[in-house]
Amino acid sequence: MYLETRYFDMLSDSNPQVSCYITAPSYILQHLECRVINSMSSLIVNDNEELVSNVIAVECSDMEKKIPFPICIAIPFTARYRGNYRDIMVKVSDINLQSSYLTPNSLEGMRGTYKGTCAEVKVYKLGIFSVVSCLKKESFMVTKKGLTLKPSMDSRVSLNYPPGVFGSPVLVQLKVQPVDPSLVAYLKTQQDTSYPVVSTSPLIHVKHPSIHPFQKPVTVFLPCSPHPDKKTLGSEIDHKRTVSATSNRIIPLYLSRTKSASIRKPGNNACESLKLLGFRSRDSGWFGLDDVVVRDMQNGLVSFELCEQLERLIVLHLSSNVENSHLVSFAKALEEAMLGTTACAVLCPQKDHPHRVVILVVPSKDLNQMLRNLRSEAFSGPPEPSRPFQVKEGDQLLLRFTGNIFASSNGKDYGKDYKLIFHLQRKPRLELQLKEVDEFGNYSCPYYKGTLVVYKIPKEGVVHNLDQSLTLDEIHYQLPVCKLPLKLPKHKKLINRPQSTKRISTDPVGALWDNVLAWLAEELSEENAACLSSSLPLRRSTIEVIRLKNPGDLTEQIHELLCFWKKSLPNSTDKARLLARHLRKIGRSDLAEELRFKWEKKVFTEPQPWFDTAK
């Protein structure tokens, strides 16, 4: 009898989540074990793949037990970005990380109490399973009679195989990878020799059997608009995919010359030309095909005849002639940039508990939305997010705390390094507790100081350090991708004095000031407080320390701000008149007059109706 069993991950003891559902005979389910091994995710994803689920290992505890394959496995996943150019696939890997791909039988929206999406497949072996978003691949059988290939992801792409191109039926696999115009514009600002590149076609991945060379030329049609703009961008690239794969993957750096290049009108430059670049791994990568003539067709299409097999190809629209070596360099940089994402490191303390922090690596495009989400979870405050840096899918980021602050994930083991693995659609997140290394350190500052240093671990270093952090000797040659300054408020030391030594204030003026400032802190709004802090002669560092000491309590922040300002003035200063002047300056004359009344009457009461506020 076949039964379906839920398996939970143990990443969070407080809120375990379903890692997968397995349908198999009941006597088999008793011996199946499912483990979440997200620490291996760097080794699971390949180029142009994005992880959208946990990485799980399914094993049988009884090695002698014969499993009646196939059995059904459904893996929950969350894909934020879907589009015409990408597919959801289940990746199956063995212990040596040799992988194969399975197309899900279904993408269920409901499974018991689980309301998310599951990728369900039938498997014939156990191993390591994950759900990935990858470029959509379509297969076509080209017979002796020929065939015209039109992939579903972009109908403008067409490969016309004439009759007799192959002596026997041949299986052709095709993938289309869109190129965003803004990515081309960014690369032009980085390479002067690439400036004549006006636009490109999509990057075409095509796979032919090498034992079947072309007997006749194959005619290829590709979209390559000479001047793509925002109006045609939606048709050039699937909108949802554009948002994820390109807009957030480039640094928003545009020089004035890039803008001028984008507004040239067709036909103004007699030197404009089209160039085909091809890629073959056996020929050491990219090269220019000088003997292929690329013709400009109508409606932004180009065509050419291909006489040899290529693994990848792309057409460049040029405003002037460029040497092949420069175009090859541009193609390599473009391919590399399409795999990368511009991201920022974010560290936010909890408002009520500044020693508890959350650390994330967020695509630059999603930064503002992520900060809003953190504020709704009561996480906000300094430091500011890091400067943008480039990161690829599956890159590992080593987090090292230096200075007088270190961290712990369990509140006990401090001083360790921590690791985040970047996945564009997985929202990598780490929650830690911070603590000062030396309680008596930073004695001249009102807070403890430290730094979070972020290193990017190269993928070749991940294999040998899968379950451990790199040592300082192994990363000393690398520059950190970013640094975030850290501050922790110092502890308030309570001194229990004997009753006979306790200080009792007998100053009535001081008591009146305490009452007045407490009253004023209650009356001022957040906007008033911001204006007043700018008006009062206080250092920004002092204001920041006060915010750190009283996170989330605006009234207490204002009260301590006023007390600090009062203590900083000489005794001879008429503090009441000076404070009233600052209140008028920020537009609160009503509070200024009420303050004058309280001070003159030496009582903490509301002003009487007969009080004349005119001067």
C-alpha positions, 0 to 999 in steps of 0.5 A, a space after each residue: 500500500 502506497 502512503 504519502 509522508 511529510 519530512 521536516 527540515 530541522 533548520 529551525 527547531 521553533 518552526 520546522 518546515 516541510 522539506 519534501 513529501 515522499 509517496 512509497 510503500 509504508 514498509 519503505 517509508 519507515 526506512 527512508 531518511 531525509 536531511 536538508 543539506 543547504 551547505 552544499 548548495 554552492 556545489 549544486 547550482 551551475 551557470 544560468 541556474 537559480 536554486 529555488 528550494 532546499 537541497 535535500 538528501 534522501 537515503 535508505 537506512 536499510 541498505 539491503 531493503 529493495 525499493 520498488 522504484 519508481 517512487 514519488 517525491 514532491 519538493 516545496 519551492 518558491 520561485 519569485 521570477 518566472 517567465 518564457 525563457 526559464 523552466 522549473 526542473 528537479 535536479 538529481 545529484 549523486 554523491 559525486 555531484 553528477 547530475 541529471 534533470 527531471 521535468 516535474 509531473 505537476 506543480 501543485 499549489 496545495 498539498 495537505 496543509 501546505 499552501 505553497 508550490 511543490 515540484 513532483 517527480 517520479 524517481 528511480 534512484 535516491 540521492 540529492 534533490 533540489 529544485 532549480 530555475 534554469 534556461 528553458 531547453 527545447 529539443 527538435 528532431 531534424 530529419 533528412 527533409 529538413 526543419 524550421 525551428 521556432 522555439 516557444 520562448 521567442 518566436 522571433 528566433 528561427 533556424 531553417 535546416 534545408 533538406 539534406 543538411 543531415 544524412 540521418 535524423 539528428 536531435 538539436 537542443 536549443 536555449 535562448 538567453 535574453 540580453 538586457 540593453 542596460 547591461 550592454 550600456 553598462 559594459 560599454 562604460 567599463 571597456 572603451 573598446 566596446 563603445 561601438 557596440 550599439 545592441 545585441 541579439 539574444 545569446 543562443 545556446 545550440 547543441 548538435 551532434 559533432 559527428 553530423 557536420 552541416 552538408 548545407 548552410 543553415 539559415 538563422 533569424 534573430 532579433 537584433 534591434 539597432 536602437 532598443 528603447 523602453 517602449 520595445 523592452 517589454 517585447 525584447 525580454 520577458 518582463 518578469 525575467 527582466 526585473 530579476 535577471 538584469 535590472 538588479 544585476 548591473 551597477 547603475 553607472 551610466 556615463 554621458 556618452 552612453 546616453 548619447 549613443 542610445 539616441 542615435 537615429 538609424 542611418 546616420 552612421 554609414 559605418 554601422 555593421 552587424 557582426 556574428 560571434 561564435 563559441 566552441 569549447 574546442 576552439 578555446 571559446 569565443 571568436 569572430 566569423 568574418 566570412 559570414 555576412 549578417 543581413 539586416 531584415 525588417 522589424 529588427 530582425 537579422 539573418 545569416 547563413 551558418 556553415 559550421 556548428 557552434 555551441 553558442 552564438 550572438 550578433 552584435 550591432 556596431 556603430 563602427 568597425 572594431 577588431 575581433 579581439 575587442 569584440 571577443 573581450 566584450 562577449 566574454 564580459 557580457 557572459 560573465 555579467 549575465 551570471 552576476 548580480 549587484 547586491 548589498 550586505 545588510 545588518 540590522 539590529 532589533 529595536 528593543 534588543 540592539 544585541 540581536 541582529 539580522 544579516 542579509 545579502 540583498 539584490 540592489 533592486 530589492 534593497 528598499 523593499 527588504 528594508 521596509 520588511 525588516 522595519 515591519 519585523 522591528 529590525 532597523 537602525 545603523 549601520 547603513 547597507 554596504 556599497 554594492 558588490 558583484 556576486 554570483 548564484 551559489 557564491 559563499 560569503 564569509 562573515 568575520 567580526 573584528 574589533 571589540 565585537 563578536 557574534 554567536 548563533 546560539 548565545 553561547 559560542 562566540 568568536 566564530 566566523 559565519 557563512 551565507 550562500 547567495 541565491 537570488 531567489 532564496 533570500 539568504 538570512 542569518 540571525 546572530 547575537 552580538 557581544 563585546 569582546 572586552 567589557 572595559 574596551 573602547 573606554 573613551 566612547 559611549 559604545 563598543 565598536 567593531 566591524 563586520 568584514 565580508 569576504 567572497 569565497 571563490 567556488 574552487 575553495 568551496 569544495 575543500 571547505 564545505 563544512 568549515 570556515 576558511 582560515 586567515 592564511 587561506 583568505 589573506 590574499 583576498 580583499 573583502 567585498 565590503 565592511 560594515 561598522 558596528 556599535 553596541 551601547 554599553 551596559 548601564 552599571 548599577 551601583 547599590 550604595 548603603 542607605 546612608 550614602 545614597 544621594 538625595 537631590 534637595 535642589 528644587 530648581 533641578 526637580 522643576 527642570 526634571 519635570 519640565 523636560 519630561 513634560 516637553 519630551 511627551 509633547 514633541 512629535 518625531 518631526 519636532 524632535 528631528 528639527 530640535 536635534 538639528 537646532 540644538 548645538 549637539 554633535 551627530 555622534 551624541 545624537 546617534 549614541 542616544 538613539 542606540 541607547 534607547 531604540 524604539 522609545 522616542 520619548 526617552 530619546 528626546 528626554 535624554 537629548 534635552 538632559 544632555 543639552 542642559 548639562 552641557 551649558 554653563 550654570 550662568 546660562 538662562 537655559 529656560 529662555 534659550 530652550 524657548 528660543 529653540 522651540 520658537 525656531 522649530 515652529 512650536 511657539 505654543 510650547 515655548 510660551 507654556 515653558 515660560 509659564 511653568 518656569 515663571 510660576 515655578 509649578 508644574 501646572 497647565 497655563 490658566 485661561 487668563 495667561 497672556 501670551 502676547 509680548 
